[in-house]
Amino acid sequence: MNVVDIINKKRKKQELTTEEISYVIKNYVDKKIPDYQMSALLMAIALNGMNERETVDLTTSMLHSGNQIDLRMIPGIKLDKHSTGGVGDKTTLILAPIVAATGINVAKMSGRGLGFTGGTIDKLESIPGFKTALTFDQFTKQISHIHVAVASGTKNLVPADKMMYALRDVTGTVESIPLIAASIMSKKLASGADKFVIDVKVGNGALMKNLEDAKKLAHLMVHIGRIHQKETICVLTNMNQPLGSAIGNALEVQESMDVLQGKGPMDITQLAIVLAIQMVRLGKNISEEEATEEVRKVLMTGMAYEKFKEWIQIQHGDLGKLTVSSKIVSIKSKQNGVISHIDTERLGELTRQLGAGRYTKEDVIDPTVGIKIEKKIGEFVISDEELAKVYVGEKDINVNDILECFTISEHFFDNEPLILDIIKD
Ligand code: URA
């Protein structure tokens, strides 16, 4: 077998065999195929696609490129949740304790920020003392004990994805449906949970810019899950504006606590509840109505918030020491009108510039900085009214850059729905 023939085949829009896909992944991870040949193949896939069978084979080959976590020693069904990445997306921090409070095991390996989107591990590490590097033993014991653990991924979990993602990031091949599906599902399958709920973000702050592509991605991931006997549900959600109001690590932890205490923004609260219902439904094999009742109960009685505090404490986090910057710059509107558009990706990027994200692996995050959105799409604003607050640290940003992220119209503008679809098959 020869990698040049395989690249040529995909360039000519031909189907790759199971053996060819496995050959490429194995030899790339073994460093026998260089980055430049892998880049050419990734570009051919990004341009010419892969069918369902090829994508399943790619996922399986990637899954077998490293270790797989075996969680079978923990009794009961283990659930995992994933998001394709958004701005202000702190749902894991809210969902994990809600679902764990109903008695379901939440076993979650999370990542750090990627590009303009934040990562759950960075958010959790903004809590002083919080330990994300758990040993396998600590991870499983904690799940058995309190039903929830969130840890940073181990080194040898899907090495093919680590290498391919880094390459895709710099070769314009991130936005490819088969490559995204294989990347996400290989990691989920390797992480050892039994069932998955995946939040597929759609909009100007997401990888999937339109609903049609998001549906294709969702159906593909549900199919891959089914082939591996792991039930998967995809919830398609709007990412045309940041989720909730906080963007930035410690600010997002604060907002998550607000949601768990019933005083958070509507959209993030609604999303967390919808995702939690799907997880509880899957975890307990019950109807949607029964799952809704369970979620309602743990939120209304404060059990979910208590579980959050217990979880943070067991991973050594000290919520009393959570700090946000005290240097706050107010961004004010220069006109009257209705917010018709928010450039979500740009806001995510500006938050990264403030120091909330990284440009190189070595960059150190400032957990105290971020942006709080005070006006969302569809809301009225008058001249000199506040649109956002910027929590500034060492790095300054231009106030006008943030102002330009908001488009203000003279006409009424309907807010868009948050939950766009739920795909189960
Ligand atoms: N998230 C992933 O884990 N992989 C992708 O390819 C895109 C989003």
Boltz pocket constraint, residues with backbone or C-beta under 6 A from the ligand:
constraints:
  - pocket:
      binder: B
      contacts: [[A, 83], [A, 84], [A, 85], [A, 174], [A, 179], [A, 180], [A, 181], [A, 183], [A, 184], [A, 207]]
      max_distance: 6.0
